[in-house]
């Protein structure tokens, strides 16, 4: 017991990096592998410029939406052609991909995920991190993380474009109503993308932030309540949408390349 006025005892000198005996490294490893798989797949698919549009059923992969250049295959530019030919080093979805990347990179959950798994700051509870110092998000490059609220607005616009793509997928041959397995996959992906977007902390602040009296703003309070419920599942939506984006693109790639035929339910 330390006497009153006596200096506190020194911290225990532990030479080991950690005294934990469990597999604390498994979670950071799986997170790194999961994020790496998506980054590699999305990067390759965004630049190959093949099998991203099914003209017969109006399926457009989200990795190429919106496709607004003359480099797009006929029919894929259903929002119009705004620019000319693009060199191969520029993805056809150049208008959306940078903002979507910014939205995900600055997302509060993804920050925690790659800070701990890739940056190892810290890798796990009670495990020493390898960095001698940490300045937080007060200087470049991490100060850019504070722009997340602005990327949220762009994400809302892009999700709206994805919704339009999903509506177009209900158009079958000859302009008639159609429904196929691809239509359902695209629709499910858009719904989950919206769930991830509106469950964002920034959306929660937009709907209910800076309100001193919820009783005076019942509509915003109701919206804030709904968003708050979704916010508790934000991490799950963050991972699920990575999977649905890959699934949607992969299915459209298989149909567009002629590897499989779309399972048609109507028309």
C-alpha positions as a Markdown table, in Angstrom:
| # | Residue | x | y | z |
|---|---|---|---|---|
| 1 | Unk | 0.0 | 0.0 | 0.0 |
| 2 | Unk | 1.4 | 3.4 | -1.0 |
| 3 | Unk | 1.8 | 6.0 | 1.8 |
| 4 | Unk | 0.1 | 9.3 | 1.5 |
| 5 | Unk | 2.4 | 11.7 | -0.3 |
| 6 | Unk | 4.7 | 9.0 | -1.5 |
| 7 | Unk | 5.5 | 8.7 | -5.3 |
| 8 | Unk | 3.4 | 6.2 | -7.2 |
| 9 | Unk | 5.1 | 2.8 | -7.8 |
| 10 | Unk | 6.8 | 2.4 | -11.2 |
| 11 | Unk | 5.1 | 0.5 | -13.9 |
| 12 | Unk | 6.0 | -3.2 | -14.2 |
| 13 | Unk | 8.9 | -3.7 | -16.6 |
| 14 | Unk | 7.6 | -6.2 | -19.1 |
| 15 | Unk | 10.0 | -7.1 | -21.9 |
| 16 | Unk | 7.5 | -9.1 | -23.9 |
| 17 | Unk | 5.4 | -7.4 | -26.6 |
| 18 | Unk | 2.3 | -8.9 | -25.0 |
| 19 | Unk | 1.5 | -11.3 | -22.2 |
| 20 | Unk | -1.6 | -12.5 | -24.0 |
| 21 | Unk | -1.7 | -16.2 | -24.8 |
| 22 | Unk | -4.8 | -16.3 | -27.0 |
| 23 | Unk | -4.8 | -15.9 | -30.8 |
| 24 | Unk | -5.2 | -12.1 | -30.7 |
| 25 | Unk | -3.6 | -11.8 | -34.1 |
| 26 | Unk | -6.4 | -13.7 | -35.8 |
| 27 | Unk | -8.9 | -10.9 | -36.0 |
| 28 | Unk | -6.5 | -8.4 | -37.5 |
| 29 | Unk | -5.3 | -11.0 | -40.0 |
| 30 | Unk | -8.8 | -11.9 | -41.2 |
| 31 | Unk | -9.7 | -8.2 | -41.5 |
| 32 | Unk | -6.6 | -7.6 | -43.6 |
| 33 | Unk | -7.3 | -10.6 | -45.8 |
| 34 | Unk | -11.0 | -9.5 | -46.3 |
| 35 | Unk | -10.1 | -5.9 | -47.2 |
| 36 | Unk | -7.3 | -7.1 | -49.5 |
| 37 | Unk | -9.5 | -9.5 | -51.4 |
| 38 | Unk | -12.0 | -6.7 | -52.1 |
| 39 | Unk | -9.4 | -4.1 | -53.1 |
| 40 | Unk | -7.6 | -6.5 | -55.5 |
| 41 | Unk | -10.9 | -7.7 | -57.1 |
| 42 | Unk | -12.4 | -4.2 | -57.4 |
| 43 | Unk | -9.2 | -2.7 | -58.8 |
| 44 | Unk | -8.9 | -5.4 | -61.5 |
| 45 | Unk | -12.5 | -5.3 | -62.5 |
| 46 | Unk | -12.6 | -1.5 | -62.6 |
| 47 | Unk | -9.8 | -1.4 | -65.2 |
| 48 | Unk | -10.4 | -4.5 | -67.4 |
| 49 | Unk | -13.3 | -2.9 | -69.3 |
| 50 | Unk | -14.9 | -6.2 | -70.3 |
| 51 | Unk | -18.1 | -7.9 | -69.4 |
| 52 | Unk | -19.7 | -5.2 | -67.4 |
| 53 | Unk | -22.9 | -4.6 | -69.4 |
| 54 | Unk | -25.7 | -7.0 | -70.4 |
| 55 | Unk | -27.6 | -5.1 | -73.1 |
| 56 | Unk | -30.5 | -7.6 | -73.4 |
| 57 | Unk | -31.5 | -7.2 | -69.7 |
| 58 | Unk | -29.9 | -3.8 | -69.0 |
| 59 | Unk | -27.6 | -5.1 | -66.3 |
| 60 | Unk | -24.8 | -2.7 | -65.4 |
| 61 | Unk | -22.2 | -3.6 | -62.8 |
| 62 | Unk | -21.8 | -1.0 | -60.0 |
| 63 | Unk | -18.0 | -0.9 | -60.7 |
| 64 | Unk | -18.8 | 0.8 | -64.0 |
| 65 | Unk | -21.7 | 3.1 | -63.0 |
| 66 | Unk | -22.2 | 5.7 | -64.2 |
| 67 | Unk | -20.6 | 5.0 | -67.5 |
| 68 | Unk | -20.6 | 8.4 | -69.3 |
| 69 | Unk | -17.7 | 8.3 | -71.8 |
| 70 | Unk | -17.4 | 7.3 | -75.4 |
| 71 | Unk | -15.3 | 4.3 | -74.2 |
| 72 | Unk | -18.4 | 2.6 | -72.8 |
| 73 | Unk | -20.0 | -0.1 | -74.8 |
| 74 | Unk | -23.2 | 0.8 | -76.6 |
| 75 | Unk | -26.2 | 1.0 | -74.2 |
| 76 | Unk | -24.2 | 1.2 | -71.0 |
| 77 | Unk | -24.3 | 5.0 | -71.0 |
| 78 | Unk | -27.9 | 5.3 | -70.1 |
| 79 | Unk | -27.2 | 8.6 | -68.4 |
| 80 | Unk | -25.7 | 10.0 | -71.6 |
| 81 | Unk | -22.2 | 10.5 | -72.9 |
| 82 | Unk | -20.5 | 13.4 | -71.2 |
| 83 | Unk | -16.8 | 12.9 | -72.1 |
| 84 | Unk | -14.8 | 11.4 | -75.0 |
| 85 | Unk | -12.6 | 8.4 | -75.1 |
| 86 | Unk | -10.7 | 7.7 | -71.9 |
| 87 | Unk | -7.2 | 6.2 | -71.7 |
| 88 | Unk | -6.9 | 2.7 | -70.2 |
| 89 | Unk | -5.4 | 4.0 | -66.9 |
| 90 | Unk | -8.7 | 5.9 | -66.1 |
| 91 | Unk | -11.6 | 3.7 | -65.0 |
| 92 | Unk | -14.8 | 4.2 | -66.8 |
| 93 | Unk | -16.6 | 4.9 | -63.5 |
| 94 | Unk | -14.1 | 7.7 | -62.8 |
| 95 | Unk | -17.0 | 10.0 | -61.8 |
| 96 | Unk | -18.1 | 7.8 | -58.8 |
| 97 | Unk | -15.2 | 5.6 | -57.8 |
| 98 | Unk | -13.0 | 8.3 | -56.1 |
| 99 | Unk | -15.9 | 9.5 | -54.0 |
| 100 | Unk | -17.0 | 6.0 | -53.0 |
| 101 | Unk | -13.4 | 5.2 | -52.1 |
| 102 | Unk | -13.2 | 8.3 | -50.0 |
| 103 | Unk | -16.5 | 7.5 | -48.3 |
| 104 | Unk | -15.3 | 4.0 | -47.4 |
| 105 | Unk | -11.7 | 5.0 | -46.4 |
| 106 | Unk | -13.0 | 7.8 | -44.1 |
| 107 | Unk | -15.8 | 5.7 | -42.6 |
| 108 | Unk | -15.6 | 5.4 | -38.8 |
| 109 | Unk | -15.8 | 1.7 | -38.9 |
| 110 | Unk | -13.3 | 1.2 | -41.7 |
| 111 | Unk | -10.9 | 3.5 | -39.9 |
| 112 | Unk | -10.9 | 1.3 | -36.9 |
| 113 | Unk | -10.6 | -1.8 | -39.1 |
| 114 | Unk | -7.5 | -0.8 | -41.1 |
| 115 | Unk | -6.0 | 1.2 | -38.2 |
| 116 | Unk | -5.9 | -2.0 | -36.1 |
| 117 | Unk | -5.2 | -4.6 | -38.8 |
| 118 | Unk | -3.0 | -2.9 | -41.3 |
| 119 | Unk | -1.5 | 0.1 | -39.4 |
| 120 | Unk | -1.4 | -1.9 | -36.1 |
| 121 | Unk | -2.4 | 1.2 | -34.1 |
| 122 | Unk | -3.1 | -0.7 | -31.8 |
| 123 | Unk | -3.4 | -4.3 | -33.2 |
| 124 | Unk | -5.4 | -5.5 | -30.2 |
| 125 | Unk | -6.2 | -4.8 | -26.6 |
| 126 | Unk | -3.1 | -5.1 | -24.3 |
| 127 | Unk | -0.8 | -5.6 | -27.3 |
| 128 | Unk | 1.9 | -3.0 | -27.8 |
| 129 | Unk | 1.8 | -1.1 | -31.1 |
| 130 | Unk | 5.0 | -0.8 | -33.2 |
| 131 | Unk | 4.8 | 3.0 | -33.6 |
| 132 | Unk | 7.0 | 5.2 | -31.4 |
| 133 | Unk | 4.6 | 8.1 | -31.7 |
| 134 | Unk | 1.1 | 8.9 | -32.9 |
| 135 | Unk | -0.2 | 12.3 | -33.8 |
| 136 | Unk | -3.8 | 11.3 | -34.4 |
| 137 | Unk | -5.9 | 12.9 | -37.1 |
| 138 | Unk | -4.4 | 16.3 | -36.7 |
| 139 | Unk | -2.1 | 16.4 | -39.7 |
| 140 | Unk | -1.6 | 15.0 | -43.2 |
| 141 | Unk | -2.6 | 12.4 | -44.3 |
| 142 | Unk | -5.0 | 11.5 | -41.5 |
| 143 | Unk | -6.5 | 14.9 | -41.2 |
| 144 | Unk | -8.3 | 14.1 | -44.4 |
| 145 | Unk | -10.5 | 11.7 | -42.4 |
| 146 | Unk | -12.4 | 14.7 | -41.1 |
| 147 | Unk | -13.9 | 15.1 | -44.6 |
| 148 | Unk | -16.1 | 12.0 | -44.1 |
| 149 | Unk | -19.3 | 14.1 | -43.7 |
| 150 | Unk | -18.8 | 15.6 | -47.2 |
| 151 | Unk | -18.1 | 12.2 | -48.8 |
| 152 | Unk | -21.5 | 11.1 | -47.3 |
| 153 | Unk | -23.4 | 13.5 | -49.6 |
| 154 | Unk | -21.6 | 12.2 | -52.7 |
| 155 | Unk | -22.4 | 8.6 | -51.5 |
| 156 | Unk | -26.1 | 9.5 | -51.4 |
| 157 | Unk | -26.0 | 10.8 | -55.0 |
| 158 | Unk | -24.1 | 7.7 | -56.2 |
| 159 | Unk | -26.5 | 5.4 | -54.3 |
| 160 | Unk | -29.4 | 7.2 | -56.2 |
| 161 | Unk | -27.6 | 6.4 | -59.5 |
| 162 | Unk | -27.3 | 2.7 | -58.4 |
| 163 | Unk | -31.0 | 2.8 | -57.7 |
| 164 | Unk | -31.7 | 4.0 | -61.2 |
| 165 | Unk | -29.5 | 1.2 | -62.5 |
| 166 | Unk | -31.6 | -1.3 | -60.5 |
| 167 | Unk | -34.8 | 0.1 | -61.9 |
| 168 | Unk | -33.5 | -0.2 | -65.4 |
| 169 | Unk | -32.7 | -3.9 | -64.7 |
| 170 | Unk | -36.4 | -4.5 | -64.6 |
| 171 | Unk | -36.6 | -3.8 | -68.3 |
| 172 | Unk | -36.5 | -6.9 | -70.3 |
| 173 | Unk | -36.0 | -7.4 | -74.1 |
| 174 | Unk | -37.9 | -5.1 | -76.4 |
| 175 | Unk | -38.6 | -2.7 | -73.5 |
| 176 | Unk | -41.1 | -4.9 | -71.7 |
| 177 | Unk | -41.1 | -5.7 | -68.0 |
| 178 | Unk | -38.6 | -8.4 | -67.1 |
| 179 | Unk | -37.4 | -10.1 | -64.0 |
| 180 | Unk | -34.4 | -12.3 | -63.7 |
| 181 | Unk | -31.9 | -13.6 | -61.1 |
| 182 | Unk | -29.6 | -10.7 | -62.0 |
| 183 | Unk | -32.5 | -8.2 | -61.3 |
| 184 | Unk | -32.9 | -9.6 | -57.8 |
| 185 | Unk | -29.1 | -9.6 | -57.1 |
| 186 | Unk | -28.8 | -6.0 | -58.3 |
| 187 | Unk | -31.8 | -4.9 | -56.3 |
| 188 | Unk | -30.6 | -6.6 | -53.1 |
| 189 | Unk | -27.2 | -5.0 | -53.5 |
| 190 | Unk | -28.7 | -1.5 | -53.9 |
| 191 | Unk | -30.9 | -2.0 | -50.8 |
| 192 | Unk | -27.9 | -3.0 | -48.7 |
| 193 | Unk | -25.8 | -0.1 | -50.1 |
| 194 | Unk | -28.5 | 2.3 | -49.0 |
| 195 | Unk | -28.6 | 0.6 | -45.6 |
| 196 | Unk | -24.8 | 1.0 | -45.3 |
| 197 | Unk | -25.0 | 4.6 | -46.5 |
| 198 | Unk | -27.8 | 5.8 | -44.2 |
| 199 | Unk | -26.5 | 3.9 | -41.2 |
| 200 | Unk | -23.4 | 6.1 | -41.4 |
| 201 | Unk | -22.7 | 8.3 | -38.3 |
| 202 | Unk | -22.7 | 11.4 | -40.6 |
| 203 | Unk | -26.3 | 10.6 | -41.6 |
| 204 | Unk | -27.2 | 10.3 | -38.0 |
| 205 | Unk | -25.8 | 13.7 | -37.4 |
| 206 | Unk | -27.6 | 15.2 | -40.4 |
| 207 | Unk | -31.0 | 13.9 | -39.3 |
| 208 | Unk | -30.8 | 14.7 | -35.6 |
| 209 | Unk | -27.6 | 16.7 | -34.9 |
| 210 | Unk | -27.7 | 20.1 | -33.2 |
| 211 | Unk | -31.3 | 19.7 | -32.2 |
| 212 | Unk | -31.9 | 21.0 | -28.6 |
| 213 | Unk | -35.5 | 19.9 | -28.4 |
| 214 | Unk | -36.6 | 16.8 | -30.2 |
| 215 | Unk | -40.2 | 17.5 | -29.3 |
| 216 | Unk | -40.1 | 20.6 | -31.5 |
| 217 | Unk | -38.9 | 18.5 | -34.5 |
| 218 | Unk | -40.9 | 15.3 | -34.6 |
| 219 | Unk | -40.1 | 14.4 | -38.2 |
| 220 | Unk | -36.3 | 14.8 | -37.7 |
| 221 | Unk | -36.6 | 12.9 | -34.4 |
| 222 | Unk | -38.3 | 10.0 | -36.1 |
| 223 | Unk | -35.7 | 10.0 | -38.8 |
| 224 | Unk | -32.9 | 10.1 | -36.3 |
| 225 | Unk | -34.5 | 7.2 | -34.4 |
| 226 | Unk | -34.6 | 5.1 | -37.6 |
| 227 | Unk | -31.0 | 6.0 | -38.5 |
| 228 | Unk | -29.8 | 5.3 | -35.0 |
| 229 | Unk | -31.3 | 1.7 | -35.1 |
| 230 | Unk | -29.5 | 1.1 | -38.4 |
| 231 | Unk | -26.3 | 2.7 | -37.0 |
| 232 | Unk | -26.0 | -0.2 | -34.6 |
| 233 | Unk | -25.5 | -2.5 | -37.6 |
| 234 | Unk | -23.2 | -0.2 | -39.5 |
| 235 | Unk | -20.2 | -2.6 | -39.2 |
| 236 | Unk | -22.2 | -5.5 | -40.5 |
| 237 | Unk | -23.5 | -3.5 | -43.5 |
| 238 | Unk | -19.9 | -2.4 | -44.1 |
| 239 | Unk | -18.8 | -6.0 | -44.6 |
| 240 | Unk | -22.0 | -7.3 | -46.2 |
| 241 | Unk | -21.9 | -4.7 | -49.0 |
| 242 | Unk | -18.3 | -5.6 | -49.9 |
| 243 | Unk | -19.6 | -9.1 | -50.5 |
| 244 | Unk | -22.7 | -8.0 | -52.4 |
| 245 | Unk | -20.7 | -5.7 | -54.6 |
| 246 | Unk | -18.4 | -8.5 | -55.6 |
| 247 | Unk | -21.3 | -10.9 | -56.1 |
| 248 | Unk | -23.3 | -8.4 | -58.2 |
| 249 | Unk | -20.3 | -7.7 | -60.4 |
| 250 | Unk | -19.2 | -11.3 | -60.7 |
| 251 | Unk | -22.7 | -12.4 | -61.7 |
| 252 | Unk | -23.0 | -9.7 | -64.4 |
| 253 | Unk | -19.6 | -10.6 | -65.6 |
| 254 | Unk | -20.6 | -14.2 | -66.1 |
| 255 | Unk | -23.8 | -13.3 | -67.9 |
| 256 | Unk | -22.1 | -10.6 | -70.1 |
| 257 | Unk | -19.3 | -12.9 | -71.1 |
| 258 | Unk | -21.7 | -15.6 | -72.1 |
| 259 | Unk | -20.4 | -18.0 | -69.4 |
| 260 | Unk | -23.9 | -18.5 | -68.0 |
| 261 | Unk | -27.4 | -17.5 | -69.0 |
| 262 | Unk | -29.5 | -15.3 | -66.7 |
| 263 | Unk | -32.2 | -17.2 | -64.9 |
| 264 | Unk | -35.3 | -15.4 | -66.1 |
| 265 | Unk | -38.4 | -15.4 | -63.9 |
| 266 | Unk | -40.6 | -13.1 | -66.1 |
| 267 | Unk | -39.9 | -12.5 | -69.8 |
